[in-house]
Amino acid sequence: MLIFEQAAGLVFQPYVLMVILASAAFGMLVGAIPGLTATMATALLVPMTFFMDPVPAIAAIVTATAMAIFAGDIPAALLRMPGTPANAAYVEDAYRMTQSGRGDEALGAALVFSAIGGLFGAVVLMTVSPTLAEIALKFSSEEYFWLVLLGLSCAVFVNPGSPTRGLISLLIGLFVATIGMENPSGEPRFSFGNLELMAGIQFIPAMIGLFAVSEVLRTVTATSPRQKIPRSDGGGIFRSQWKNLKQYPVQTVRGSVTGTALGILPGAGADIAAWISYAISKRFSKQKAKFGTGHVEGLVEAGASNNSAVSGAWIPALVFGIPGDSITAIVIGVLYIKGINPGPTIFINDPQTVYAIFMVFILANLIMLPLGWLAIRGARPLLSIPPSTLMPMILMFCIVGSFAIANSMAGIVMMLVFGIIGFFMEENDIPIAPAILGMVLGPMLEQNFITSMIKGDGSVLHFFERPIAAGLGVFTILIWLFPLLMLILRRRSKATVAA
């Protein structure tokens, strides 16, 4: 009890609360601009944390991260331009809800269920972090290989259209991921002697191009006037969420659990969590056909998942000093600078700081609700701006975001090239989202495959020798075989009826 009182004394100070509010507003702003990710928000905050004590420094990063993950849903729903890869998993549903006059409901669901998922992850972080982190440590390259394949499979099966087109999009993303020298052999591939391509395709400019620039091109080349989106009174932000919570309690809990579990795995993070949760939601839904057409169910589950994954990533970071994602990798560096060594001893040497971090997680997800409401209300006027004014503004932000990634014109060129590619993909009904997932997971797939093959001396059976890897492998292969089995069963049933 004394530790909790000490932790509360560290958190509930005017200065710390002001830092939390300021970093929340900053995270909301950065996350709402396509291309400026939660990781970038964290990196930009690091220089400011040098002048802070440990608790406000960590509080600033925790709050900005949670806000940025949610804020990426705002341009996703209003403009079909996801702020982060995690938001890309359900961008079609969110945007189509906006087009049908339910934009406030879509953003309200993203806000409320992100907060619920974040709070769930924080409770797990507080209660069972040492036990769960021990499980995460048992994951090696074999388990990650199957986990990545499972994530890639989701990209094909969650596609609302043809699975074949989803597979084509995924293969495009995987091909892009092979470009450059960032591979186990260190050999340049598909670079054609170009120094910029040797460094690989920068993911953020590519994502901005595929989603944002292609949308700009589509608007500019449209022969018919842009569809007028119905205005709303703003009451739907929270009004329909109680109904959604009562209608989808299983999806809420399942998304929160999935996100936390995947967040614990180093390298998984909110991106994979959102995609897998959306796929699970569609797989077990009674209304599969509605996914991708403006259905809130997948948004509820994936929204809860991506923010719970943020909390889950802190479990291996705090307990073992192993970063769960790029954000916690930055956090570990900040902790070392402040003289705090993450690992099992932190619970003994600095328990009040650990529990103060737990409290900050709770606070960050609570203040997300009022600040998110203000952000949604403030962003709604974007819908009334004429396309001739809005599109050049969007293109300007895209150029700034792409240039800022590597401080190079190459980012802008990549953005424009992928904008054209994205435009032609959608003109031919090839979805963009699977390509994004292929680019994210491609390097991880190759790295873990090569590592596992070396460990197994070239034996494919090595991928099934470890118990967890075998379970994941069998589960993934069953998912691949499921459509074939269903086809065989349907043909047999037709043959039986005909006979």
C-alpha positions in Angstrom: 0.0 0.0 0.0 2.9 2.3 0.8 4.3 1.8 -2.7 1.0 2.8 -4.3 0.9 6.0 -2.2 4.5 6.8 -3.2 3.7 6.1 -6.9 0.6 8.3 -6.7 2.7 11.1 -5.2 5.0 10.9 -8.2 2.2 11.0 -10.7 -0.4 13.4 -9.3 1.7 16.5 -9.3 0.7 19.6 -11.2 3.9 19.4 -13.3 3.5 15.7 -14.3 -0.2 16.2 -15.1 0.6 19.2 -17.3 3.3 17.1 -19.1 0.6 14.4 -19.7 -1.9 16.8 -21.1 0.7 18.5 -23.4 2.1 15.2 -24.7 -1.4 14.0 -25.3 -2.2 17.0 -27.5 1.2 16.5 -29.2 0.6 12.8 -29.9 -2.9 13.5 -31.2 -1.6 16.1 -33.6 1.3 13.9 -34.9 -0.9 10.8 -35.2 -3.6 12.6 -37.2 -1.1 13.6 -39.9 -0.6 10.7 -42.4 3.0 9.6 -42.4 3.9 10.9 -38.9 3.7 7.8 -36.8 3.5 7.0 -33.1 7.2 6.1 -33.3 8.1 9.5 -34.8 6.1 11.2 -32.0 8.1 9.3 -29.4 11.4 10.0 -31.1 10.6 13.7 -31.3 9.8 13.8 -27.5 13.1 12.2 -26.5 15.2 15.4 -26.5 12.6 17.0 -24.3 12.8 14.2 -21.8 16.5 14.9 -21.1 15.4 17.8 -18.9 12.7 15.8 -17.0 12.7 13.5 -14.1 12.0 9.8 -14.9 8.3 9.7 -14.2 7.3 12.8 -16.3 9.7 11.7 -19.0 8.1 8.2 -19.3 4.6 9.7 -18.8 5.2 12.0 -21.9 6.1 9.0 -24.1 3.3 6.7 -22.8 0.6 9.4 -23.4 1.9 10.5 -26.8 2.0 6.9 -28.0 -1.5 6.0 -26.9 -2.9 9.2 -28.5 -1.0 8.8 -31.8 -2.3 5.3 -32.3 -5.9 6.4 -32.0 -5.4 9.7 -33.9 -4.4 7.7 -37.0 -8.0 6.7 -37.2 -9.1 10.3 -37.8 -7.7 10.7 -41.4 -8.5 7.0 -42.0 -12.2 7.6 -41.4 -12.5 11.1 -42.9 -10.1 10.9 -45.9 -9.3 7.2 -46.3 -5.7 7.9 -45.4 -4.6 5.9 -42.3 -2.2 7.6 -40.0 -0.4 4.4 -39.0 -0.2 0.8 -40.5 -2.4 -0.4 -37.7 -5.2 1.9 -38.8 -4.9 0.5 -42.4 -6.4 -2.8 -41.2 -9.9 -1.4 -41.0 -9.7 1.8 -43.1 -12.3 0.7 -45.6 -14.9 0.1 -43.0 -14.2 3.4 -41.3 -14.2 5.4 -44.5 -17.4 3.8 -45.9 -19.1 4.6 -42.6 -18.2 8.2 -43.1 -19.5 8.2 -46.6 -22.9 6.9 -45.4 -23.1 9.6 -42.7 -21.8 7.5 -39.8 -18.4 9.1 -39.5 -19.0 10.1 -35.9 -20.0 6.5 -35.0 -16.8 5.1 -36.7 -14.5 7.6 -35.0 -16.4 7.1 -31.7 -15.9 3.4 -31.9 -12.2 3.8 -32.6 -11.9 6.2 -29.7 -13.9 4.3 -27.1 -12.6 0.8 -27.9 -9.0 2.0 -28.2 -9.4 3.3 -24.6 -11.0 0.1 -23.5 -8.2 -2.0 -25.1 -5.6 0.3 -23.6 -7.1 0.0 -20.1 -7.3 -3.7 -20.4 -3.6 -3.9 -21.5 -2.7 -1.6 -18.6 -4.5 -3.9 -16.1 -2.6 -6.9 -17.6 0.6 -5.0 -17.4 0.0 -4.3 -13.7 -1.1 -7.8 -12.7 0.6 -10.6 -14.7 3.5 -9.0 -16.5 6.2 -11.3 -15.1 4.3 -14.5 -16.0 3.4 -13.3 -19.5 6.9 -12.1 -20.2 8.3 -15.5 -19.5 6.0 -17.0 -22.2 7.1 -14.3 -24.6 10.8 -15.2 -24.0 10.1 -18.8 -25.3 9.4 -17.4 -28.7 12.3 -17.9 -31.1 12.7 -17.5 -34.9 10.5 -20.5 -35.6 7.6 -19.1 -33.7 7.9 -15.7 -35.3 8.1 -17.3 -38.7 4.7 -18.9 -38.2 3.3 -15.8 -36.5 4.3 -13.7 -39.5 2.8 -16.2 -42.0 -0.4 -16.1 -39.9 -0.4 -12.3 -40.2 0.2 -12.5 -44.0 -2.6 -15.0 -44.4 -5.0 -12.6 -42.7 -4.3 -10.0 -45.4 -5.7 -12.4 -48.0 -8.7 -13.7 -46.1 -9.9 -10.4 -44.7 -10.1 -8.8 -48.2 -13.7 -8.0 -48.8 -13.4 -8.8 -52.5 -11.6 -11.6 -54.3 -9.0 -13.5 -52.3 -7.0 -13.8 -55.5 -6.8 -10.0 -55.8 -5.8 -9.8 -52.1 -3.0 -12.4 -52.8 -1.8 -10.3 -55.8 -1.6 -7.2 -53.6 0.2 -9.1 -50.9 2.8 -10.4 -53.4 3.4 -6.8 -54.6 4.1 -5.8 -51.0 6.4 -8.8 -50.4 8.3 -8.0 -53.6 8.8 -4.4 -52.5 10.1 -5.7 -49.2 12.9 -7.6 -51.0 14.4 -4.4 -52.7 17.7 -3.2 -51.3 20.5 -4.6 -49.0 18.4 -5.1 -45.9 18.4 -8.9 -46.1 20.3 -11.7 -44.4 22.9 -12.0 -47.1 23.5 -8.2 -47.4 23.4 -8.5 -51.2 21.7 -5.6 -53.1 18.6 -6.9 -54.8 16.6 -5.1 -57.5 18.5 -1.9 -56.9 19.9 -1.6 -60.4 23.0 0.2 -59.0 20.9 3.0 -57.5 22.2 4.1 -54.1 18.8 5.1 -52.8 17.3 1.8 -53.8 20.2 -0.1 -52.1 18.9 1.3 -48.8 15.5 -0.3 -49.5 12.0 1.2 -50.0 11.2 3.5 -47.1 7.9 2.2 -45.7 6.3 5.5 -44.6 6.6 7.3 -48.0 5.3 4.1 -49.7 2.3 4.0 -47.4 1.6 7.7 -47.9 1.8 7.2 -51.6 -0.4 4.1 -51.8 -3.2 5.6 -49.6 -3.0 9.4 -49.7 -1.5 10.3 -53.1 -3.6 7.7 -54.9 -6.7 9.2 -53.2 -5.6 12.7 -54.4 -5.1 11.3 -58.0 -8.5 9.6 -57.9 -10.2 12.8 -56.8 -8.4 14.9 -59.5 -9.2 12.4 -62.3 -12.8 11.8 -61.3 -15.2 12.7 -64.0 -18.2 12.7 -61.6 -18.5 15.2 -58.7 -17.2 14.0 -55.4 -19.9 12.3 -53.3 -21.3 14.7 -50.7 -20.9 13.3 -47.2 -23.8 13.9 -44.9 -23.1 16.3 -42.0 -23.6 15.2 -38.4 -24.3 16.9 -35.2 -21.4 15.3 -33.3 -23.7 13.4 -30.9 -22.9 10.0 -32.5 -19.3 10.0 -31.2 -20.4 8.5 -27.9 -24.2 7.9 -28.4 -23.9 4.6 -30.3 -21.0 3.2 -28.4 -22.9 1.7 -25.5 -25.0 -0.1 -28.1 -21.9 -1.4 -29.8 -20.4 -2.5 -26.5 -23.6 -4.5 -25.7 -23.7 -5.9 -29.2 -20.1 -6.9 -29.4 -18.8 -7.8 -25.9 -17.0 -10.9 -27.1 -15.2 -8.9 -29.9 -14.2 -6.3 -27.4 -12.7 -8.8 -25.0 -11.2 -10.9 -27.8 -9.5 -7.9 -29.4 -8.1 -6.7 -26.1 -6.7 -10.1 -25.3 -5.3 -10.7 -28.8 -3.7 -7.2 -28.8 -2.1 -7.7 -25.3 -0.8 -11.1 -26.2 0.7 -10.0 -29.5 2.1 -6.8 -27.9 4.1 -9.0 -25.5 5.9 -10.6 -28.4 9.0 -8.6 -29.3 8.7 -7.2 -32.8 4.9 -7.9 -33.2 3.3 -4.6 -32.0 0.1 -2.9 -32.8 0.3 -3.3 -36.6 0.2 -7.1 -36.6 -2.3 -7.1 -33.7 -4.8 -4.9 -35.5 -4.6 -7.0 -38.7 -4.9 -10.4 -36.9 -7.8 -9.1 -34.7 -9.7 -7.8 -37.8 -9.2 -11.2 -39.5 -10.4 -13.1 -36.4 -13.4 -10.7 -36.2 -14.4 -11.5 -39.8 -13.7 -15.2 -39.4 -16.1 -15.6 -36.5 -18.7 -13.0 -37.5 -22.2 -13.8 -38.5 -22.1 -11.0 -41.0 -18.9 -11.7 -42.9 -20.2 -10.1 -46.1 -20.5 -6.7 -44.5 -16.8 -6.4 -43.7 -15.2 -3.8 -45.8 -18.5 -2.2 -46.6 -18.9 0.1 -43.6 -19.5 -2.5 -40.8 -18.4 -1.5 -37.3 -17.8 -5.0 -35.9 -14.2 -5.3 -37.2 -13.4 -1.8 -36.2 -14.5 -2.5 -32.6 -12.2 -5.6 -32.3 -9.2 -4.2 -34.1 -9.5 -0.8 -32.4 -9.4 -2.5 -29.0 -6.5 -4.6 -30.2 -4.1 -1.9 -31.4 -4.0 0.1 -28.2 -3.9 -3.0 -25.9 -0.8 -4.0 -27.9 0.9 -0.8 -26.9 0.5 -1.7 -23.2 1.5 -5.3 -23.8 4.8 -4.2 -25.5 5.9 -2.7 -22.1 5.8 -6.1 -20.4 9.0 -7.6 -21.8 10.5 -4.1 -21.8 10.1 -3.6 -18.1 10.5 -7.1 -16.9 13.4 -8.3 -19.1 14.7 -5.1 -20.7 13.7 -6.5 -24.2 11.8 -4.0 -26.3 8.4 -5.2 -27.5 8.4 -2.7 -30.4 10.3 0.3 -31.7 8.6 2.6 -29.2 9.7 0.6 -26.1 13.2 0.4 -27.7 13.3 4.2 -27.4 11.9 4.0 -23.9 14.5 1.6 -22.7 17.2 4.1 -23.8 15.4 6.8 -21.9 15.3 4.7 -18.8 19.0 4.0 -19.0 19.7 7.7 -19.3 17.7 8.3 -16.2 19.7 5.7 -14.3 16.9 3.1 -14.2 17.9 -0.4 -15.5 14.8 -2.2 -16.9 14.7 -5.9 -15.9 13.6 -8.0 -13.0 15.5 -5.9 -10.5 13.5 -2.8 -11.4 10.6 -4.2 -9.3 12.9 -4.4 -6.3 15.1 -1.3 -6.7 12.4 1.1 -8.2 9.0 -0.3 -7.4 7.4 3.2 -7.0 8.6 4.2 -10.5 7.1 1.0 -12.0 3.7 1.5 -10.3 3.8 5.2 -11.3 4.2 4.0 -15.0 1.2 1.8 -14.5 -0.9 4.7 -13.2 0.2 6.8 -16.2 -1.1 4.1 -18.5 -4.5 4.3 -16.8 -4.5 8.1 -16.9 -3.5 8.3 -20.6 -6.3 6.0 -21.7 -8.9 7.9 -19.6 -7.9 11.4 -20.9 -8.0 9.9 -24.4 -11.8 10.1 -24.3 -12.3 13.8 -23.8 -9.3 14.8 -25.9 -10.3 12.4 -28.6 -13.8 13.9 -28.7 -12.3 17.4 -29.1 -10.0 16.1 -31.9 -12.9 14.5 -33.8 -15.0 17.6 -33.5 -12.1 19.7 -34.6 -11.4 17.5 -37.6 -14.9 17.2 -38.9 -14.8 20.5 -40.9 -12.4 18.8 -43.2 -15.4 17.2 -44.9 -16.8 20.5 -45.9 -13.6 21.8 -47.6 -13.9 21.8 -51.4 -11.6 19.1 -53.0 -9.8 21.8 -55.0 -8.6 23.3 -51.7 -8.3 20.1 -49.6 -6.3 18.0 -52.1 -3.3 20.4 -52.5 -3.2 20.8 -48.7 -3.1 17.0 -48.3 -0.4 16.6 -51.0 1.7 19.3 -49.1 1.4 17.3 -45.9 2.3 14.1 -47.7 5.4 15.7 -49.2 6.5 17.1 -45.8 6.0 13.8 -44.1 7.8 11.8 -46.8 10.8 14.2 -46.8 11.0 14.2 -43.0 11.5 10.4 -42.8 15.1 10.5 -44.2 15.6 14.2 -44.9 16.0 13.2 -48.6 14.2 13.9 -51.9 14.2 10.1 -52.4 11.3 9.8 -50.0 9.2 12.2 -52.1 10.0 10.3 -55.3 9.0 7.0 -53.7 5.8 8.6 -52.4 4.8 9.8 -55.9 5.8 6.4 -57.6 3.7 4.4 -55.0 0.9 6.9 -55.4 0.7 6.1 -59.1 1.0 2.3 -58.3 -1.8 2.6 -55.7 -4.0 4.5 -58.2 -3.7 1.8 -60.9 -4.2 -1.0 -58.3 -7.5 0.4 -57.2 -8.6 1.2 -60.7 -8.2 -2.6 -61.3 -10.0 -3.5 -58.0 -6.7 -4.7 -56.3 -6.8 -3.7 -52.6 -4.0 -1.7 -51.2 -4.1 -2.9 -47.5 -2.5 -6.4 -48.2 0.4 -4.7 -49.9 1.1 -2.6 -46.9 1.1 -5.7 -44.6 3.5 -7.5 -47.0 5.9 -4.5 -46.9 5.8 -4.5 -43.0 6.1 -8.3 -42.5 8.3 -9.2 -45.5 11.7 -8.5 -43.9 10.6 -10.2 -40.7 9.5 -13.3 -42.6 12.7 -13.6 -44.5 14.9 -13.0 -41.5 13.2 -15.6 -39.3 13.0 -18.1 -42.2 16.8 -17.9 -42.9 17.6 -18.0 -39.2 15.5 -21.0 -38.6 16.8 -22.9 -41.6 20.4 -22.3 -40.4 19.5 -23.5 -36.9 17.8 -26.6 -38.4 20.6 -27.3 -40.8 18.3 -26.9 -43.8 15.6 -29.2 -42.5 12.0 -28.0 -43.0 10.8 -30.2 -40.1 12.8 -28.0 -37.8 9.9 -25.5 -38.0 7.7 -28.1 -36.1 10.2 -29.3 -33.5 9.4 -26.7 -30.8 5.9 -27.2 -29.2 4.7 -23.6 -29.6 6.1 -23.4 -33.2 4.4 -26.7 -34.0 1.0 -25.4 -32.7 1.3 -22.2 -34.6 2.4 -24.0 -37.8 -0.5 -26.5 -37.7 -3.0 -23.7 -37.0 -1.6 -21.6 -39.9 -1.7 -24.5 -42.3 -5.3 -25.3 -41.3 -6.3 -21.8 -42.2 -4.7 -22.2 -45.6 -6.5 -25.5 -46.1 -9.9 -24.3 -44.8 -11.2 -22.8 -48.1 -10.1 -26.0 -49.9 -11.9 -28.2 -47.4 -15.1 -26.0 -47.6 -15.0 -26.3 -51.4 -14.7 -30.1 -51.2 -17.6 -30.3 -48.7 -19.8 -28.1 -50.8 -19.2 -30.2 -53.9 -19.9 -33.4 -52.0 -23.1 -32.0 -50.6 -24.2 -30.9 -54.1 -23.4 -34.3 -55.5 -25.4 -35.9 -52.7 -28.4 -33.7 -53.3 -28.2 -34.4 -57.1 -28.1 -38.1 -56.5 
